Amino acid sequence: MTDSNRDNALRQTYEHIHLVQKLLASAQVELMRRQFTHDRSKLASPEWEYYERVSHNLEGLTYGTPEYTAQLKANLGPAVEHHYAHNRHHPEFFPEHSDERQSAAIAAHRLMAKWATDNAQVLPDDVYGYRDLDKFLAQKEAEVKARVNNMNLFDLLEMIVDWLAATKRHADGDINKSIEINTERFGLSPQLVNILKNTVDWINDEFEGLSTQKDL
């Protein structure tokens, strides 16, 4: 390699590194925007009046239980709807996802599964696991329609941080249990679930124990 080629390669490498640095800085700015706008709608009408009355009741309940859901519906209905409409880290912020190609593929698989079950009476019961296949296809259909498919990485990061922080408000809070519940609730794919779990391991309260600058 000539000195000119070497210099050019080094220059391109520096330019690439610098560009990645700038883009990561831009991503940090977006995270700061999320940081200073997260759940701000709870501090104003019409949400504040509702959350002020019932937040203490929710703290004593286990997330995802019928009691928890009933408390939300009975006392926070309008506030929750307003909150979802103004905070994009909630999947409910987005419309149901629509992908005609994937939906068509799932429909075709369903027809194949039905044909197979209708024409396999001579075989041992469920020898090819068609009942499991039907359940699998139903799950995939839910994943295709999931609102979370409209979210971006910033939405997802804020969402999992929100879930993790919410577990700290309950005596029996468990982020893995929350992910399990929300997997079914929001139709999350196995791949996304793994990514969320992997991300939780990297999230720590780096400011725990800090009260004043004397603690620095």
C-alpha positions in Angstrom: 0.0 0.0 0.0 1.4 3.4 -1.0 1.7 6.3 1.5 -1.1 8.0 -0.3 -3.5 5.0 -0.1 -2.5 4.6 3.6 -3.3 8.3 4.3 -6.6 8.0 2.5 -7.6 4.9 4.4 -6.7 6.6 7.7 -8.6 9.7 6.8 -11.7 7.7 5.9 -11.4 5.8 9.2 -11.2 9.0 11.2 -14.2 10.4 9.3 -16.2 7.3 10.0 -15.4 7.4 13.7 -16.2 11.2 13.9 -19.5 10.7 12.2 -20.5 7.9 14.5 -19.6 10.1 17.5 -21.8 12.9 16.1 -24.7 10.6 15.5 -24.4 9.1 18.9 -24.4 12.6 20.3 -27.6 13.3 18.4 -29.1 10.1 19.9 -28.1 11.4 23.3 -30.0 14.6 22.6 -33.1 12.6 21.8 -32.7 10.6 25.0 -32.5 13.9 26.9 -35.7 15.1 25.2 -37.4 11.9 26.4 -35.8 12.4 29.9 -37.4 15.8 30.3 -40.8 15.1 28.8 -41.4 11.6 30.3 -44.9 11.4 31.8 -45.2 15.2 32.1 -48.8 14.9 31.2 -49.5 13.3 34.6 -48.7 16.7 36.2 -51.5 18.5 34.4 -55.2 18.2 33.9 -57.0 16.0 33.1 -54.6 13.4 34.4 -53.4 14.9 37.6 -56.8 14.8 39.3 -57.1 11.1 38.7 -53.6 10.0 39.6 -53.6 12.1 42.7 -56.6 10.1 44.0 -55.7 6.6 43.2 -51.9 6.3 42.9 -51.5 5.0 46.4 -54.1 2.3 45.8 -52.1 1.0 42.8 -48.9 0.7 44.8 -50.4 -2.0 47.0 -51.5 -4.1 44.0 -49.6 -6.5 41.8 -49.1 -5.4 38.3 -51.1 -7.4 35.7 -53.6 -8.9 38.2 -57.4 -8.6 37.7 -57.5 -6.3 40.7 -54.9 -4.0 39.2 -56.6 -3.8 35.9 -60.0 -3.2 37.5 -58.6 -0.3 39.5 -57.2 1.3 36.4 -60.5 0.9 34.5 -62.7 2.1 37.4 -60.7 5.1 38.5 -58.3 6.1 35.8 -60.1 5.4 32.5 -60.1 9.0 31.1 -56.7 9.8 32.5 -55.1 6.6 31.0 -56.6 7.3 27.6 -55.2 10.8 27.7 -51.9 9.6 28.9 -51.5 7.0 26.1 -52.4 9.6 23.6 -49.6 12.0 24.7 -46.8 9.6 25.5 -45.3 7.5 22.7 -43.3 5.2 25.0 -46.6 3.3 25.4 -47.6 0.9 22.6 -51.1 2.2 22.9 -50.0 5.5 21.5 -49.8 3.9 18.1 -52.5 2.4 15.9 -52.7 -1.3 15.3 -49.8 -2.3 13.0 -50.8 -3.4 9.5 -48.6 -5.4 7.2 -50.6 -7.0 4.4 -47.7 -9.2 3.2 -47.2 -10.8 6.6 -50.9 -11.1 7.2 -51.4 -12.8 3.9 -48.6 -15.3 4.7 -50.2 -16.1 8.0 -53.5 -16.7 6.3 -51.9 -19.1 3.8 -50.3 -21.0 6.7 -53.7 -21.3 8.4 -55.2 -22.7 5.3 -52.4 -25.3 5.0 -52.8 -26.2 8.7 -56.5 -26.7 8.2 -56.0 -28.8 5.1 -53.5 -31.0 7.0 -55.8 -31.6 10.0 -58.8 -32.3 7.7 -56.8 -34.9 5.8 -54.8 -36.6 8.5 -57.4 -38.7 10.2 -55.5 -41.9 9.5 -52.5 -40.6 11.4 -52.0 -40.7 15.2 -53.7 -37.9 17.0 -51.9 -34.6 16.4 -48.8 -36.4 15.1 -47.4 -33.3 13.5 -48.4 -31.0 16.3 -51.1 -29.2 14.3 -52.8 -27.9 17.4 -49.5 -26.4 18.5 -49.1 -25.0 15.0 -52.5 -23.3 15.2 -51.5 -21.7 18.5 -48.2 -20.7 17.0 -49.9 -19.0 14.1 -52.3 -17.2 16.4 -49.3 -15.8 18.3 -47.6 -14.8 15.0 -50.7 -13.0 13.9 -50.7 -11.0 17.2 -47.1 -10.2 16.7 -47.8 -8.9 13.2 -50.6 -6.6 14.4 -48.7 -5.5 17.5 -48.7 -1.7 18.0 -45.1 -2.0 19.3 -44.1 -2.6 15.6 -44.6 1.2 15.0 -42.2 2.2 17.8 -38.6 3.2 17.3 -35.5 2.3 19.5 -35.9 5.4 21.6 -39.6 4.5 22.3 -38.5 1.0 23.3 -35.7 2.2 25.5 -38.0 4.6 27.3 -40.6 1.9 27.6 -38.4 -0.7 29.2 -36.9 1.9 31.6 -40.5 2.9 32.5 -41.4 -0.7 33.2 -38.3 -1.2 35.3 -39.0 2.0 37.4 -42.6 1.0 37.8 -41.6 -2.3 39.5 -39.9 -0.3 42.2 -43.3 1.1 43.3 -44.6 -2.4 44.2 -43.4 -4.6 47.1 -43.5 -7.6 44.8 -42.4 -5.8 41.6 -40.4 -8.0 39.2 -39.2 -6.7 35.8 -39.0 -10.2 34.4 -42.6 -10.9 35.4 -43.7 -7.5 33.9 -42.0 -8.4 30.6 -43.8 -11.8 30.7 -47.2 -10.2 31.2 -46.6 -7.5 28.6 -45.3 -10.0 26.1 -48.9 -11.4 25.9 -50.5 -8.0 26.4 -48.7 -6.3 23.6 -48.0 -9.3 21.3 -44.2 -8.9 21.6 -42.0 -11.2 19.5 -39.5 -13.6 21.1 -36.7 -11.6 19.5 -37.8 -8.3 21.0 -38.4 -9.9 24.4 -34.8 -11.1 24.4 -33.6 -7.7 23.5 -35.6 -6.1 26.3 -34.3 -8.6 28.8 -30.7 -8.1 27.6 -31.1 -4.3 28.0 -32.4 -4.5 31.5 -29.1 -6.0 32.6 -27.4 -2.7 31.4 -29.7 -0.4 33.3 -28.5 0.7 36.7 -29.4 3.6 39.1 -26.0 5.3 38.8 -27.3 8.1 41.1 -28.5 6.0 44.0 -27.4 7.3 47.3 -26.7 10.8 46.0 -28.6 13.5 47.9 -26.4 16.6 48.0 -23.0 17.4 46.4 -21.4 16.2 49.7 -22.3 12.6 48.5 -20.2 13.0 45.3 
